Amino acid sequence: MVLKGFSKKSLFLWVLLLLFLVFFIKVGFSLTRGRYHDLLLACEVIPLLKLNFYEPVSLSRLLQTYRQTGNVPALLASLGDPYTRYLTPSEYNQLLEENKGLYGGVGLYLEYKNGQLIIFKPIKNSPAAQAGLLPGDRIIAIDRLPTDGMSKEKATAAILGPPGTNVVLTIQRGKGPLGTTKEIALNRVLIDPSIEWEIKWDREVGKIGWISLSQFTQETGADLKRALETFTREKVVGIILDLRYNPGGLLISAVEVTS
């Protein structure tokens, strides 16, 4: 039975319009509570995830998750892939600066473990290394701002800054009654973290060239070339390329190193 004056097609359109109206009313209500503020961004991100995520993911799951969480970062976190995340323009520009290989900082590689910001490795001879910071130390505040809930990108941006300026890190070391907490003021310097190298002496074979490659940046290929030229002049009998603690970086740089 069709209402008088209405065709099936027009009735369907009215029902569809009503559903959209109800949806946007719910969205508007949620916006007042801080949800769906990135709805336009979600309209871009969800199709990209559907087409490009490394494993199949249904469109209905993505839509349902966004409806429940109300924001893009939570949607991405629900996928369980630490490398699928959204960077704001400022965070993306910060990442580009790091990948150039030169930036103002204190010489730390960071990671997250169990929701805590952990020092992965201090760079040799950096302000962080000179201050005695160690792998496994927990950074619980940056300039007295707690890091609880802070993304790795935001933490990195807070630690980096113009050379000559200071940053205060609150460090926890150890657990239980033997644990300690202290504030350490560090002076930012120009960091070139691409590679560290030295010539070691082995009493069995002689000179060994040791290269610690801590990140693949735009400068890595050129830095590696200079190190290898020095090894050639010193007539080393072997070379060790140490990739431990290397978090990655630019693919083109990795290809250049292995070429």
C-alpha positions as MATLAB code, in Angstrom:
seq = 'MVLKGFSKKSLFLWVLLLLFLVFFIKVGFSLTRGRYHDLLLACEVIPLLKLNFYEPVSLSRLLQTYRQTGNVPALLASLGDPYTRYLTPSEYNQLLEENKGLYGGVGLYLEYKNGQLIIFKPIKNSPAAQAGLLPGDRIIAIDRLPTDGMSKEKATAAILGPPGTNVVLTIQRGKGPLGTTKEIALNRVLIDPSIEWEIKWDREVGKIGWISLSQFTQETGADLKRALETFTREKVVGIILDLRYNPGGLLISAVEVTS';
ca = [
       0.000    0.000    0.000;
       1.327    3.430   -0.940;
       0.123    6.651    0.653;
      -1.963    8.797   -1.634;
       0.124   11.314   -3.499;
       3.393    9.469   -2.819;
       5.189    7.137   -5.159;
       7.396    4.364   -3.820;
      10.449    6.262   -5.032;
       9.530    9.521   -3.284;
       8.651    7.658   -0.089;
      12.053    5.965   -0.142;
      13.769    9.341   -0.580;
      11.847   10.816    2.343;
      12.803    7.876    4.576;
      16.450    8.213    3.494;
      16.344   11.949    4.195;
      14.875   11.272    7.640;
      17.661    8.789    8.421;
      20.315   11.314    7.386;
      18.585   13.953    9.503;
      18.597   11.692   12.564;
      22.267   10.834   11.956;
      23.373   14.468   11.702;
      21.323   15.406   14.771;
      23.240   12.697   16.669;
      26.509   13.994   15.222;
      25.618   17.548   16.237;
      24.816   16.385   19.762;
      28.071   14.452   19.943;
      30.036   17.471   18.714;
      28.907   19.348   21.819;
      30.625   16.564   23.810;
      33.847   16.709   21.787;
      33.100   13.798   19.451;
      33.092   13.766   15.622;
      35.075   17.006   15.492;
      37.179   15.416   12.724;
      34.250   14.087   10.678;
      35.568   15.553    7.406;
      38.976   13.982    8.075;
      37.268   10.635    8.738;
      35.591   10.880    5.327;
      39.087   10.958    3.800;
      40.751    8.417    6.097;
      38.142    5.636    5.993;
      38.286    5.110    2.176;
      42.115    5.139    2.337;
      42.068    2.465    5.034;
      39.608    0.370    3.054;
      41.789    0.511   -0.074;
      45.315    0.532    1.357;
      45.425   -1.129    4.793;
      47.877   -4.046    4.799;
      45.141   -6.575    5.559;
      41.466   -6.701    4.510;
      39.193   -4.553    6.659;
      35.478   -4.121    6.076;
      33.936   -0.738    5.442;
      31.160   -1.489    7.929;
      33.731   -2.154   10.662;
      35.485    1.147    9.976;
      32.220    3.104   10.005;
      30.978    1.353   13.133;
      34.263    1.937   14.964;
      34.282    5.631   14.067;
      30.657    5.934   15.171;
      31.562    4.411   18.529;
      34.869    6.212   19.136;
      34.042    9.572   17.569;
      37.577   10.443   16.450;
      40.146    9.364   13.866;
      43.092    8.575   16.224;
      40.900    6.116   18.171;
      39.708    4.576   14.909;
      43.306    3.989   13.806;
      44.303    2.649   17.228;
      41.520    0.047   16.994;
      43.318   -1.530   14.012;
      46.171   -2.677   16.258;
      48.939   -1.505   13.909;
      51.444    0.882   15.581;
      52.559    2.189   12.176;
      49.091    3.268   11.062;
      48.505    6.620   12.686;
      47.450   10.148   11.785;
      49.965   12.999   11.949;
      48.863   16.610   12.110;
      50.619   18.966    9.665;
      52.988   20.143   12.429;
      53.787   16.553   13.487;
      54.405   15.561    9.864;
      56.743   18.522    9.333;
      58.596   17.537   12.515;
      59.045   14.015   11.137;
      60.462   15.454    7.904;
      62.935   17.528    9.909;
      64.106   14.428   11.799;
      64.554   12.504    8.553;
      66.812   15.247    7.190;
      69.371   14.021    9.716;
      70.069   17.344   11.453;
      67.903   18.917   14.160;
      68.078   20.619   17.539;
      67.587   18.156   20.373;
      69.181   16.300   23.277;
      70.069   13.018   21.527;
      67.403   10.476   22.450;
      65.545    7.711   20.657;
      62.157    7.065   22.262;
      59.653    4.220   22.290;
      56.389    3.351   24.014;
      56.070    0.291   26.256;
      52.878   -0.435   28.174;
      51.723    3.143   27.743;
      54.987    4.603   29.099;
      57.481    6.825   27.271;
      60.784    4.944   27.422;
      64.306    5.944   26.417;
      65.259    3.482   23.687;
      68.822    4.692   23.313;
      70.814    7.906   23.940;
      73.073    9.027   21.114;
      76.774    8.791   21.920;
      78.321   12.062   23.207;
      74.906   13.806   23.145;
      73.590   15.940   26.062;
      71.370   13.006   27.074;
      74.326   10.585   27.173;
      76.501   13.094   29.042;
      73.723   13.539   31.627;
      73.798    9.792   32.298;
      70.407    8.870   30.807;
      70.141    5.143   30.088;
      68.052    2.801   27.938;
      64.954    1.868   29.917;
      64.662    5.170   31.801;
      61.057    6.415   31.810;
      60.234   10.025   30.902;
      57.204   10.933   33.009;
      57.163   14.680   32.259;
      58.610   17.129   29.736;
      59.002   20.675   31.056;
      56.832   19.448   33.974;
      54.012   18.482   31.583;
      53.061   14.819   32.261;
      53.649   12.445   29.356;
      50.759   10.170   30.349;
      48.562    9.910   27.256;
      51.001   11.966   25.153;
      51.754   10.535   21.696;
      55.333    9.767   20.708;
      55.152   12.508   18.055;
      54.035   15.129   20.586;
      56.689   14.020   23.050;
      59.384   14.243   20.369;
      58.180   17.703   19.312;
      58.289   18.860   22.951;
      61.868   17.639   23.427;
      63.195   19.043   20.145;
      63.811   22.749   19.740;
      66.323   25.404   18.675;
      69.940   24.679   19.660;
      70.947   26.591   22.775;
      67.570   26.301   24.501;
      66.808   24.072   27.487;
      64.299   21.299   28.171;
      63.578   19.729   31.580;
      62.901   15.970   31.645;
      61.487   14.187   34.692;
      63.088   10.746   34.724;
      62.066    7.591   36.588;
      64.649    4.829   36.904;
      63.996    1.438   38.446;
      60.895    0.206   40.253;
      59.719   -0.322   43.794;
      61.652    0.989   46.820;
      64.865    1.190   44.798;
      63.296    3.385   42.106;
      64.312    7.033   41.767;
      62.704   10.112   40.214;
      64.624   13.256   39.296;
      64.457   16.280   37.025;
      67.272   16.802   34.540;
      67.758   20.056   32.606;
      69.326   19.451   29.194;
      70.688   21.973   26.718;
      69.591   21.343   23.143;
      72.348   21.084   20.530;
      72.488   20.358   16.810;
      72.073   16.585   16.522;
      73.501   14.540   13.648;
      72.368   11.023   14.532;
      73.007    9.313   11.227;
      76.009    7.118   12.079;
      78.709    6.668   14.704;
      81.942    4.964   13.745;
      85.314    4.011   15.184;
      88.279    1.762   14.476;
      88.776   -1.025   17.012;
      91.830   -3.232   17.454;
      91.499   -6.989   17.535;
      94.653   -8.807   18.620;
      93.836  -11.738   16.335;
      93.178   -9.926   13.033;
      94.122   -6.254   13.526;
      92.046   -3.165   12.705;
      88.247   -3.506   12.542;
      85.977   -0.718   11.349;
      82.815   -0.477   13.473;
      79.821    1.492   12.212;
      76.715    2.012   14.368;
      73.928    3.039   12.019;
      71.224    4.461   14.265;
      68.772    5.848   11.686;
      68.272    6.070    7.919;
      68.207    9.803    7.141;
      68.965   11.948    4.119;
      72.565   12.245    5.325;
      73.221    8.547    6.006;
      74.636    7.645    2.593;
      77.116   10.538    2.593;
      78.096    9.886    6.223;
      78.667    6.208    5.506;
      80.800    7.029    2.467;
      83.095    9.242    4.580;
      83.442    6.503    7.195;
      84.309    3.892    4.542;
      86.895    6.234    2.982;
      88.564    6.566    6.396;
      88.539    2.787    6.839;
      90.188    2.413    3.432;
      92.984    4.818    4.351;
      93.501    3.028    7.672;
      93.575   -0.358    5.899;
      91.065   -2.091    8.165;
      90.769   -5.838    7.642;
      87.012   -5.982    8.235;
      83.921   -3.894    8.829;
      81.028   -4.458   11.238;
      77.747   -2.685   10.468;
      75.775   -2.463   13.722;
      72.031   -1.981   13.111;
      70.891   -2.625   16.691;
      68.412   -0.044   18.016;
      67.843    1.314   14.501;
      64.149    2.343   14.350;
      64.138    2.802   10.552;
      63.769    5.985    8.539;
      63.882    6.737    4.821;
      63.588    3.728    2.495;
      65.656    5.437   -0.214;
      68.463    5.905    2.333;
      68.379    2.213    3.274;
      68.619    1.290   -0.422;
      71.579    3.663   -0.807;
      73.386    2.046    2.139;
      72.957   -1.470    0.742;
      73.854   -0.544   -2.849;
];
